Amino acid sequence: MRGFDPSVSTSGEESGAECPYCGSTETEREHPKGPSLCRSMHFCTACEQPFEKFE
């Protein structure tokens, strides 16, 4: 029986993160996991910049 694998589960909202470049909340989560488990990759549709969000 397999145990819980935190690398395949996500938490937090799917979208609506505030862009650190322009302040817009018109953002999309591109990937649920960034370089570490506490970060996720987002993309701002207003200024077209990718950014990481700390969970």
Secondary structure by P-SEA (a helix, b strand, c coil): ccccccccccccccccccccccccccccccccccccccbbbbbbccccccccccc
